Amino acid sequence: MTDVKALHIITGLGVGGAEQQLRLLLRHLPVDCDVVTLTNPGPVAEGLLADGVNVVHLGMTGNRDVAALPRLARLIRAGGYDLVHTHLYRACLYGRLAARLAGVRAVVATEHSLGDSQMEGRPLTPGVRALYLAGERLGSATVAVSPTVADRLRRWGVPAPRIEVVPNGIDLARFRFDPVQRLRTRRRLGLPEGAYVVGGIGRLTAAKRFDVLVRALALLPPDCWLLLVGGGPQEHLLRRTAREAGVADRVLLTGERPYLPDGSPGPDLPALAAAMDVLASPSREEAFGLAAVEGLASGLPVLYSSCPAIEDLPPGSAPGARRVGGGAAEFARALAGTRASGGPLPGTRAAPEAARHYCVTRSAARLMDVYATTLTQPLPPSPAPQGVKSP
């Protein structure tokens, strides 16, 4: 399949789990791939360009910018793509339709963030569901990043034969624990020697509930610190919460840190994970739980509220992981207990079977199987929907 030409369409390329997962996968797919971002050609776009991937910014101005549809269809047709792969809600809607208008009959979509009550932060209203299902019928296959997401898709009404499970992948070599890197990063961050560092990784949004960790820190001894890796709209609120809780001097917010080095200053995500002593993920609704798996890959004990990536595996696959319900008090108790148990010594941290299960090379191979099936069983030609003319 090395002669296959594929186009990946994604809503934006700021630093986020789906966006960084796309960049990581493209490094391991034996396929000639280009990328179109509908909006926001951010740091991940820069990283893709550095990797040698052609990235086009469509310049879409909003969800209802229907003028983007014929532009996208013309781009697909001009590129002569054999397969179109879409990522994230808006890109899936516009990308599937544009691909069919352009005559591409192998159309794959990955569902990265379908929760029980929301998708990418938007409530799952009947209208959102109806529009999603209408677009889904234009594709060949829908990839779920976990069996949990596959179950949600089936409950929504997506036919089971159209659903394929391809989990997110981890670059295990990048996250392999390095004690020298740990020491260097902790010194660079200005952490006191002997500090116990609670880590959180993800977008700083209300759904991630990082305020729970800030308040939990106030219930822990003064040598405990909180290291939050990510950017987002809640940064100002989290800083205010830390001041009100009296722990502002023990909370470090690093801003966005790309999953793979892109030349930006400061330590990257694996280096920051090495500096942590425990990874905490208080989000109640995850489609996969990439941050928790990244913590496992770095050999960290992990406390989580929701992580299908762990819960879908056989018991014992992640002995250092523990589910925590509730809020700040419950996380404070769990963190104190994890610290008291000792955990792995900083020089002996190793990834458990759960992390190795999600090696990116395995995920890329499974995605290639989906591509092969889709290309050998293409969809029938699809007429343009009523009111939409093929460009």
Phi, psi and chi 1 to 4 in degrees:
 res  aa     phi    psi   chi1   chi2   chi3   chi4
   1 MET       -   13.2  -71.8 -176.5   60.3      -
   2 THR   -68.2  -15.8   54.7      -      -      -
   3 ASP   -91.6    4.9   58.0  -17.2      -      -
   4 VAL   -77.0  139.8  169.8      -      -      -
   5 LYS  -115.0  121.8 -170.2  175.1 -176.6 -176.7
   6 ALA  -122.1  147.6      -      -      -      -
   7 LEU  -117.3  125.6  178.0   67.1      -      -
   8 HIS   -99.6  128.9  -69.3  -99.4      -      -
   9 ILE  -115.9  127.0  -56.4  172.6      -      -
  10 ILE  -135.5  151.2 -168.8  164.8      -      -
  11 THR   -62.9  -44.9  -60.0      -      -      -
  12 GLY  -154.6  170.5      -      -      -      -
  13 LEU  -130.1   37.2  -75.7  171.4      -      -
  14 GLY   -74.4  175.9      -      -      -      -
  15 VAL   -76.4  111.0  176.8      -      -      -
  16 GLY  -155.4  168.5      -      -      -      -
  17 GLY   -61.8  -47.5      -      -      -      -
  18 ALA   -64.8  -40.3      -      -      -      -
  19 GLU   -66.7  -44.4  -64.8   84.5   -6.7      -
  20 GLN   -72.5  -30.4  -62.4 -167.9   89.8      -
  21 GLN   -64.7  -38.5 -174.8   64.7 -160.0      -
  22 LEU   -61.0  -46.8  173.0   59.8      -      -
  23 ARG   -60.8  -42.9 -177.2 -175.3  176.8 -166.5
  24 LEU   -64.0  -44.2 -178.6   59.5      -      -
  25 LEU   -62.2  -41.2  -88.5  172.7      -      -
  26 LEU   -62.9  -24.2  -68.3 -168.4      -      -
  27 ARG   -71.8  -13.9  -70.7 -172.9  158.4 -161.7
  28 HIS  -122.5   -2.2  -65.4  -90.2      -      -
  29 LEU   -89.2  125.7  -72.6  176.4      -      -
  30 PRO   -81.6   53.2   32.2  -35.5      -      -
  31 VAL  -136.2  143.7  174.0      -      -      -
  32 ASP   -75.4  110.4 -178.5   12.1      -      -
  33 CYS  -121.4  137.4  -65.0      -      -      -
  34 ASP  -114.7  165.1  -65.4  -26.4      -      -
  35 VAL  -131.6  136.9  173.7      -      -      -
  36 VAL  -116.1  128.2  166.9      -      -      -
  37 THR  -108.4  128.2  178.7      -      -      -
  38 LEU   -68.2  -37.5  -57.9 -174.6      -      -
  39 THR  -142.0  173.8   61.8      -      -      -
  40 ASN    43.8   72.4 -175.6   24.7      -      -
  41 PRO   -78.0   79.1   29.4  -32.8      -      -
  42 GLY   -88.9 -151.2      -      -      -      -
  43 PRO   -58.0  -33.7  -24.9   34.3      -      -
  44 VAL   -70.1  -32.1  178.7      -      -      -
  45 ALA   -62.0  -41.4      -      -      -      -
  46 GLU   -62.5  -40.1  -63.1  170.8    9.9      -
  47 GLY   -64.8  -41.5      -      -      -      -
  48 LEU   -62.1  -43.8  -74.7  164.9      -      -
  49 LEU   -61.2  -39.3  -70.5  167.7      -      -
  50 ALA   -64.5  -28.9      -      -      -      -
  51 ASP   -78.7   -6.5  -67.0  -16.3      -      -
  52 GLY    92.5   12.9      -      -      -      -
  53 VAL   -91.3  133.2  177.0      -      -      -
  54 ASN   -74.6  124.4 -178.6   43.7      -      -
  55 VAL  -121.8  129.0  178.4      -      -      -
  56 VAL  -116.7  130.8  175.0      -      -      -
  57 HIS   -95.5  117.6  178.2 -149.9      -      -
  58 LEU   -76.1  -22.2 -163.0   66.5      -      -
  59 GLY    74.1   34.1      -      -      -      -
  60 MET   -69.9  135.3 -165.9  172.7 -175.9      -
  61 THR   -95.4  -11.3   58.1      -      -      -
  62 GLY   173.9  175.6      -      -      -      -
  63 ASN   -59.8  -28.6  -74.0  -23.5      -      -
  64 ARG  -104.1   19.5  -62.2 -175.8  179.9 -179.3
  65 ASP   -79.8   75.6 -178.2    9.8      -      -
  66 VAL   -68.1  -17.9  -65.6      -      -      -
  67 ALA   -63.0  -19.3      -      -      -      -
  68 ALA   -70.5  -24.0      -      -      -      -
  69 LEU   -63.2  -53.3 -178.7   59.9      -      -
  70 PRO   -64.3  -32.8   17.8  -29.5      -      -
  71 ARG   -62.1  -43.0  -64.5 -157.9  -52.1  -87.4
  72 LEU   -67.2  -40.5 -176.7   55.6      -      -
  73 ALA   -64.0  -40.5      -      -      -      -
  74 ARG   -64.3  -40.3  -75.7 -165.8  -65.5  -90.6
  75 LEU   -62.4  -42.5 -171.4  152.6      -      -
  76 ILE   -64.5  -44.5  -65.4  170.6      -      -
  77 ARG   -64.6  -42.6 -174.2 -179.3  -66.9  113.4
  78 ALA   -65.7  -30.2      -      -      -      -
  79 GLY   -77.4  -14.8      -      -      -      -
  80 GLY    61.9   41.1      -      -      -      -
  81 TYR   -77.4  141.5  -62.4  101.7      -      -
  82 ASP   -83.3  -27.7  -55.7  -67.4      -      -
  83 LEU  -146.8  142.0 -179.0  143.9      -      -
  84 VAL  -118.1  132.5  168.5      -      -      -
  85 HIS  -124.5  121.2 -171.8  158.8      -      -
  86 THR  -108.4  152.6   64.4      -      -      -
  87 HIS  -140.6  131.1  -52.1  -98.1      -      -
  88 LEU    78.9  154.8  -59.3  176.8      -      -
  89 TYR   -54.4  -55.5 -176.0   76.0      -      -
  90 ARG   -64.9  -41.5 -169.1 -166.7  -53.1 -178.0
  91 ALA   -65.0  -34.7      -      -      -      -
  92 CYS   -66.4  -41.4  -74.9      -      -      -
  93 LEU   -64.7  -55.6  -72.4  175.2      -      -
  94 TYR   -72.6  -37.7  -80.2   84.0      -      -
  95 GLY   -68.2  -42.5      -      -      -      -
  96 ARG   -62.3  -45.9  -76.9  171.4  171.3  139.7
  97 LEU   -65.7  -44.9 -178.6   53.6      -      -
  98 ALA   -62.7  -38.4      -      -      -      -
  99 ALA   -62.6  -43.3      -      -      -      -
 100 ARG   -67.8  -38.5  -60.7  -52.6  -56.9  -82.1
 101 LEU   -62.7  -33.5  -69.4  174.0      -      -
 102 ALA   -81.8   -4.9      -      -      -      -
 103 GLY    91.3    7.5      -      -      -      -
 104 VAL   -79.9  128.7  177.3      -      -      -
 105 ARG  -113.3    8.1  -66.1  160.5   60.7 -170.7
 106 ALA  -118.5  100.8      -      -      -      -
 107 VAL  -128.5  116.7 -175.1      -      -      -
 108 VAL  -115.4  143.7  175.2      -      -      -
 109 ALA  -130.4  141.6      -      -      -      -
 110 THR  -105.9  128.5  -67.6      -      -      -
 111 GLU   -94.7  103.8 -177.9   44.3   63.1      -
 112 HIS   -88.2  -28.5  -67.7  -87.9      -      -
 113 SER  -143.1   36.7   57.0      -      -      -
 114 LEU   -82.2  114.9  176.6   61.6      -      -
 115 GLY  -102.4 -172.4      -      -      -      -
 116 ASP   -75.1  -30.4  -73.6  -37.5      -      -
 117 SER  -126.0   -7.3   64.8      -      -      -
 118 GLN  -153.1  162.6   62.9  178.9    7.5      -
 119 MET  -138.1  117.8  174.4 -170.0  -69.3      -
 120 GLU    54.0   34.8  -60.8  169.1   34.1      -
 121 GLY    87.2   -8.8      -      -      -      -
 122 ARG   -94.8  137.8   63.5  168.0   56.7   83.1
 123 PRO   -61.4  144.6  -20.1   31.7      -      -
 124 LEU   -86.4   78.8  -67.8  179.0      -      -
 125 THR   -79.6  163.7   63.6      -      -      -
 126 PRO   -55.7  -35.0  -27.5   35.7      -      -
 127 GLY   -66.5  -43.1      -      -      -      -
 128 VAL   -62.2  -42.6  167.7      -      -      -
 129 ARG   -64.4  -44.6  175.1  177.9  173.1  175.9
 130 ALA   -62.9  -43.3      -      -      -      -
 131 LEU   -66.2  -39.8 -166.9   57.2      -      -
 132 TYR   -60.8  -47.6 -177.8   93.6      -      -
 133 LEU   -66.5  -36.0  -69.2  174.1      -      -
 134 ALA   -63.0  -42.6      -      -      -      -
 135 GLY   -70.0  -35.9      -      -      -      -
 136 GLU   -61.0  -33.6 -161.1  -81.0  -24.1      -
 137 ARG   -66.9  -17.3  -65.3 -173.7 -175.6   98.0
 138 LEU   -82.7   -8.8  -65.0  173.0      -      -
 139 GLY   -97.7  172.4      -      -      -      -
 140 SER   -91.1  -39.9  -49.8      -      -      -
 141 ALA  -153.5  149.0      -      -      -      -
 142 THR  -116.4  122.3  -65.2      -      -      -
 143 VAL   -91.3  126.3  170.4      -      -      -
 144 ALA  -100.6  138.4      -      -      -      -
 145 VAL   -81.8   -3.6  -64.0      -      -      -
 146 SER  -159.7  157.1   66.4      -      -      -
 147 PRO   -57.7  -31.3  -27.3   36.2      -      -
 148 THR   -61.4  -44.6  -63.3      -      -      -
 149 VAL   -66.5  -37.6  170.5      -      -      -
 150 ALA   -59.8  -41.8      -      -      -      -
 151 ASP   -63.4  -40.6  -71.2  -19.2      -      -
 152 ARG   -63.6  -41.3  -70.8  169.1 -179.0  162.6
 153 LEU   -62.5  -42.4  -71.8  168.1      -      -
 154 ARG   -63.2  -41.1  -77.3 -169.9  -72.2  -92.0
 155 ARG   -64.6  -30.2  -67.8 -161.6  -59.4  -90.2
 156 TRP   -70.2  -26.4  -97.3   35.8      -      -
 157 GLY   118.9    6.8      -      -      -      -
 158 VAL   -74.9  125.9  177.1      -      -      -
 159 PRO   -58.1  134.1  -23.5   34.5      -      -
 160 ALA   -55.1  -40.1      -      -      -      -
 161 PRO   -63.6  -16.3  -23.3   34.8      -      -
 162 ARG   -89.2   -5.9  -65.3  170.3   57.6   84.1
 163 ILE  -100.7  130.6  -57.9  170.9      -      -
 164 GLU  -124.3  137.5  -58.9  -75.4  -11.1      -
 165 VAL   -97.7  117.7  176.0      -      -      -
 166 VAL  -131.5  103.6  178.6      -      -      -
 167 PRO   -68.7  157.8   24.0  -32.2      -      -
 168 ASN   -58.7  153.4  -74.0  -34.7      -      -
 169 GLY  -112.8  154.4      -      -      -      -
 170 ILE  -121.5  136.5  -63.1  -68.8      -      -
 171 ASP   -83.6   91.5 -172.0  -22.2      -      -
 172 LEU   -59.6  -36.7  -68.1  176.0      -      -
 173 ALA   -63.5  -37.8      -      -      -      -
 174 ARG   -66.9  -33.6  -70.1  -77.6  -57.0  128.5
 175 PHE   -93.9   -2.5  -82.6   94.0      -      -
 176 ARG   -56.3  130.0 -174.8  176.8  -62.7  116.7
 177 PHE   -65.7  135.1  178.8   71.7      -      -
 178 ASP  -129.5  110.2  179.7   -9.6      -      -
 179 PRO   -62.1  -30.6   19.2  -30.4      -      -
 180 VAL   -68.0  -42.5  174.9      -      -      -
 181 GLN   -63.0  -37.7 -176.8 -176.9   60.8      -
 182 ARG   -60.6  -49.6  170.3 -174.8  169.8   85.1
 183 LEU   -63.1  -44.0 -179.1   60.5      -      -
 184 ARG   -62.7  -43.5 -177.3 -173.3  -56.0  122.6
 185 THR   -68.9  -41.7  -57.3      -      -      -
 186 ARG   -63.2  -39.0  -72.7  169.1   70.9   97.1
 187 ARG   -66.0  -39.9  -74.3  175.6  174.2  169.9
 188 ARG   -65.0  -33.9 -170.0  167.8 -174.0  172.7
 189 LEU   -80.4  -10.5  -66.8  171.4      -      -
 190 GLY    77.9   25.7      -      -      -      -
 191 LEU   -76.2  137.8  -71.3  163.6      -      -
 192 PRO   -64.7  149.0  -17.3   29.4      -      -
 193 GLU   -63.2  131.4 -174.1  175.3   -8.6      -
 194 GLY    87.4   -0.9      -      -      -      -
 195 ALA   -63.3  141.0      -      -      -      -
 196 TYR   -96.7  116.4 -173.5   77.3      -      -
 197 VAL  -106.9  116.4  179.1      -      -      -
 198 VAL   -89.5  127.0  178.7      -      -      -
 199 GLY  -109.6  148.8      -      -      -      -
 200 GLY  -136.7  137.6      -      -      -      -
 201 ILE  -128.2  128.3  -60.8  172.3      -      -
 202 GLY   150.3  173.6      -      -      -      -
 203 ARG   -63.4  139.3  -72.8  -82.3  -65.8  161.0
 204 LEU   -84.2   77.6  -56.1 -176.0      -      -
 205 THR  -123.1  164.5   61.8      -      -      -
 206 ALA   -60.0  -36.0      -      -      -      -
 207 ALA   -63.5  -27.9      -      -      -      -
 208 LYS   -77.3  -16.9  -65.6  -61.5 -175.0 -178.4
 209 ARG    56.6   39.4  -64.4 -153.5  -47.4  152.7
 210 PHE   -69.4  -17.2  -73.3  130.0      -      -
 211 ASP   -61.2  -28.2   59.9  -57.5      -      -
 212 VAL   -60.5  -41.2  168.4      -      -      -
 213 LEU   -70.8  -36.0  -60.9 -175.6      -      -
 214 VAL   -61.6  -46.2  174.0      -      -      -
 215 ARG   -70.2  -33.0  -69.9 -165.1  -64.2  -89.0
 216 ALA   -64.1  -37.0      -      -      -      -
 217 LEU   -59.1  -35.0 -175.2   67.2      -      -
 218 ALA   -66.6  -17.4      -      -      -      -
 219 LEU   -96.9    1.1  -56.7  174.6      -      -
 220 LEU  -106.8  163.2  -66.1  170.8      -      -
 221 PRO   -58.4  157.4  -24.2   34.3      -      -
 222 PRO   -68.9   -8.4   20.6  -31.2      -      -
 223 ASP   -91.2    6.5   62.2  -18.9      -      -
 224 CYS   -91.9  136.3  -68.1      -      -      -
 225 TRP  -123.5  158.3  -73.5   61.6      -      -
 226 LEU  -119.3  125.2  176.7   60.7      -      -
 227 LEU  -116.0  109.1  175.5   61.1      -      -
 228 LEU  -104.8  123.1  -67.3  179.3      -      -
 229 VAL  -108.9  110.3 -177.2      -      -      -
 230 GLY   149.5  164.2      -      -      -      -
 231 GLY  -123.0  169.1      -      -      -      -
 232 GLY   156.9  177.9      -      -      -      -
 233 PRO   -68.6  -15.7   23.3  -33.4      -      -
 234 GLN   -92.6    6.1  -69.9 -109.1  -47.8      -
 235 GLU   -59.0  -46.9 -179.7  173.5  -17.8      -
 236 HIS   -61.6  -42.4  177.8   72.6      -      -
 237 LEU   -64.8  -39.1  179.0   59.8      -      -
 238 LEU   -66.3  -39.4  -71.0  168.4      -      -
 239 ARG   -64.1  -40.4  -68.8 -172.9 -175.1  -81.8
 240 ARG   -66.1  -41.4 -172.7  177.2   70.7 -172.2
 241 THR   -61.2  -40.1  -58.7      -      -      -
 242 ALA   -64.5  -40.7      -      -      -      -
 243 ARG   -64.4  -44.8  -71.7 -165.9  -59.5  -90.8
 244 GLU   -64.9  -32.4  -67.4  172.6  -11.2      -
 245 ALA   -83.1   -5.2      -      -      -      -
 246 GLY    76.8   22.6      -      -      -      -
 247 VAL  -124.0   16.7  -65.8      -      -      -
 248 ALA   -57.1  -31.9      -      -      -      -
 249 ASP   -77.1   -4.9   59.4  -23.2      -      -
 250 ARG  -119.2   15.0  -67.4 -170.5  -76.6  133.6
 251 VAL  -116.6  121.2  175.2      -      -      -
 252 LEU  -111.3  126.1  -61.9  177.8      -      -
 253 LEU  -114.2  118.5  -72.5   85.8      -      -
 254 THR   -88.0  -15.3   70.1      -      -      -
 255 GLY    78.7 -171.9      -      -      -      -
 256 GLU   -67.1  133.5  -66.0  177.1  -20.8      -
 257 ARG  -129.6  107.6  -71.1  -71.8  110.3 -164.0
 258 PRO   -56.7  147.7  -25.7   34.9      -      -
 259 TYR   -62.7  -33.7  177.0   62.1      -      -
 260 LEU  -121.4  148.3  -66.6  168.7      -      -
 261 PRO   -58.6  137.0  -20.6   31.1      -      -
 262 ASP  -130.2   17.0   67.6  -10.3      -      -
 263 GLY    88.3   -1.6      -      -      -      -
 264 SER   -74.3  152.3   59.7      -      -      -
 265 PRO   -70.2  158.3   26.1  -34.6      -      -
 266 GLY    91.2  165.0      -      -      -      -
 267 PRO   -67.6  148.1   24.1  -32.6      -      -
 268 ASP   -87.7 -178.9   65.8   -2.8      -      -
 269 LEU   -60.0  -47.3  178.4   53.2      -      -
 270 PRO   -59.7  -36.7  -26.4   36.8      -      -
 271 ALA   -66.3  -38.5      -      -      -      -
 272 LEU   -68.9  -36.6  -69.8  163.7      -      -
 273 ALA   -64.0  -36.1      -      -      -      -
 274 ALA   -63.5  -29.6      -      -      -      -
 275 ALA   -76.6  -14.0      -      -      -      -
 276 MET   -84.0  162.3  -59.9  171.8 -174.8      -
 277 ASP  -110.3  -21.0  -67.0  -67.1      -      -
 278 VAL  -156.5  146.9   58.8      -      -      -
 279 LEU  -109.7  128.1 -170.3  -74.7      -      -
 280 ALA  -119.3  132.9      -      -      -      -
 281 SER  -130.7   94.4  175.7      -      -      -
 282 PRO   -85.3    2.6   28.1  -30.5      -      -
 283 SER   -60.0  132.4  169.7      -      -      -
 284 ARG   -85.6  -11.8  -75.1 -161.1  175.9  109.4
 285 GLU  -142.3  104.8 -162.3  168.6  -64.1      -
 286 GLU  -124.6  148.3  -68.4  -75.6  -17.8      -
 287 ALA   -86.3  -27.5      -      -      -      -
 288 PHE  -139.1  -57.6 -179.6   77.4      -      -
 289 GLY    98.5   49.2      -      -      -      -
 290 LEU   -61.1  -39.5 -174.2   60.0      -      -
 291 ALA   -60.3  -41.4      -      -      -      -
 292 ALA   -63.7  -40.2      -      -      -      -
 293 VAL   -69.3  -36.0  178.2      -      -      -
 294 GLU   -62.5  -38.5  -71.3  167.4  -18.0      -
 295 GLY   -62.2  -44.1      -      -      -      -
 296 LEU   -61.0  -41.0  -66.8  175.1      -      -
 297 ALA   -63.0  -26.3      -      -      -      -
 298 SER   -88.7    4.6 -173.8      -      -      -
 299 GLY    79.6   19.1      -      -      -      -
 300 LEU   -88.3  147.9  -71.0  168.2      -      -
 301 PRO   -66.9  145.7   20.5  -28.1      -      -
 302 VAL  -129.1  129.8  171.2      -      -      -
 303 LEU  -113.2  126.8  -56.8  175.7      -      -
 304 TYR  -141.5  153.3   66.4   90.8      -      -
 305 SER   -95.1  -32.1  -66.9      -      -      -
 306 SER  -148.6  126.5  169.0      -      -      -
 307 CYS  -158.8   85.2 -174.7      -      -      -
 308 PRO   -54.8  -32.2  -28.3   37.0      -      -
 309 ALA   -59.0  -33.4      -      -      -      -
 310 ILE   -86.9  -44.3  -65.7  173.9      -      -
 311 GLU   -69.7  -23.4  -65.9  165.4   -9.2      -
 312 ASP   -82.4   -6.3  -70.3  -26.3      -      -
 313 LEU   -94.0  161.9  -67.5  178.6      -      -
 314 PRO   -60.4  148.6  -21.9   32.0      -      -
 315 PRO   -55.3  142.2  -23.4   33.7      -      -
 316 GLY    91.5   -6.5      -      -      -      -
 317 SER   -69.3  -27.3  -60.8      -      -      -
 318 ALA  -133.5   75.8      -      -      -      -
 319 PRO   -62.5  -21.3   21.1  -32.4      -      -
 320 GLY   -90.3    6.4      -      -      -      -
 321 ALA  -105.0  143.6      -      -      -      -
 322 ARG  -144.4  134.8  174.3 -175.1  166.7 -168.2
 323 ARG   -83.8  137.0 -174.0  171.4 -173.9  175.9
 324 VAL  -126.2  125.0 -179.7      -      -      -
 325 GLY   -98.8  164.0      -      -      -      -
 326 GLY    91.3 -157.4      -      -      -      -
 327 GLY  -118.4 -139.7      -      -      -      -
 328 ALA   -61.8  -43.2      -      -      -      -
 329 ALA   -63.8  -42.5      -      -      -      -
 330 GLU   -66.3  -40.6  -71.7   78.0   10.4      -
 331 PHE   -68.8  -36.6  -95.8   89.8      -      -
 332 ALA   -61.6  -43.7      -      -      -      -
 333 ARG   -63.9  -42.6  -76.2 -164.9  -67.2  -90.7
 334 ALA   -65.3  -40.1      -      -      -      -
 335 LEU   -66.4  -42.0  -71.7  164.5      -      -
 336 ALA   -62.6  -40.9      -      -      -      -
 337 GLY   -66.0  -39.2      -      -      -      -
 338 THR   -63.8  -41.6  -60.7      -      -      -
 339 ARG   -65.2  -43.0 -175.9 -178.3 -170.3 -177.4
 340 ALA   -64.7  -30.3      -      -      -      -
 341 SER   -72.8  -10.6   67.5      -      -      -
 342 GLY    92.6  -54.8      -      -      -      -
 343 GLY    65.6 -173.6      -      -      -      -
 344 PRO   -69.1  140.2   25.8  -34.0      -      -
 345 LEU   -66.0  147.0  -65.2  173.9      -      -
 346 PRO   -53.4  -28.2  -27.4   34.6      -      -
 347 GLY   -89.7   -1.2      -      -      -      -
 348 THR  -122.1   15.2   61.5      -      -      -
 349 ARG   -70.0  132.9  -74.6  167.2   32.1  177.8
 350 ALA  -139.1  150.6      -      -      -      -
 351 ALA   -74.7  133.6      -      -      -      -
 352 PRO   -78.7  176.7   31.5  -36.0      -      -
 353 GLU   -58.0  -35.1  178.6   58.2   34.5      -
 354 ALA   -57.5  -43.0      -      -      -      -
 355 ALA   -69.1  -42.2      -      -      -      -
 356 ARG   -64.2  -29.0  -67.8 -167.6  -67.9  -88.3
 357 HIS   -60.9  -27.7  179.0   83.7      -      -
 358 TYR  -104.4   29.2  -65.6  115.1      -      -
 359 CYS   -57.7  135.0  176.7      -      -      -
 360 VAL   -62.5  -28.9   66.7      -      -      -
 361 THR   -65.6  -34.1   55.2      -      -      -
 362 ARG   -68.1  -42.0  -65.4 -179.9   61.5  175.5
 363 SER   -64.6  -41.5  -64.0      -      -      -
 364 ALA   -63.3  -39.8      -      -      -      -
 365 ALA   -65.0  -39.4      -      -      -      -
 366 ARG   -68.1  -36.6  -69.5  172.9   71.1  168.6
 367 LEU   -67.0  -36.8 -174.8   57.5      -      -
 368 MET   -62.8  -34.0  -71.9  -59.5  -63.8      -
 369 ASP   -63.7  -40.1  -70.7  -18.4      -      -
 370 VAL   -63.7  -43.6  174.9      -      -      -
 371 TYR   -59.8  -45.8  -75.8    1.0      -      -
 372 ALA   -60.2  -44.5      -      -      -      -
 373 THR   -63.8  -43.4  -59.2      -      -      -
 374 THR   -64.7  -39.2  -58.8      -      -      -
 375 LEU   -73.9  -27.0  -71.4  163.8      -      -
 376 THR   -89.1  -11.9   55.6      -      -      -
 377 GLN  -130.5   64.7  -60.1  174.5    3.0      -
 378 PRO   -67.5  156.2   26.9  -34.9      -      -
 379 LEU   -69.5  154.3  -71.1  161.9      -      -
 380 PRO   -68.1  159.3   25.4  -33.9      -      -
 381 PRO   -56.1  145.0  -22.0   32.4      -      -
 382 SER  -118.0  123.5  175.6      -      -      -
 383 PRO   -67.6  153.4   27.2  -34.3      -      -
 384 ALA   -63.0  138.6      -      -      -      -
 385 PRO   -60.0  155.1  -20.7   31.1      -      -
 386 GLN   -56.4  130.5 -173.5  174.9   -0.2      -
 387 GLY    88.7   -4.1      -      -      -      -
 388 VAL  -120.2  119.4  178.0      -      -      -
 389 LYS   -94.6  138.9  -65.0 -178.0  178.8  179.1
 390 SER   -67.5  130.5  177.3      -      -      -
 391 PRO   -71.1      -   24.5  -31.4      -      -
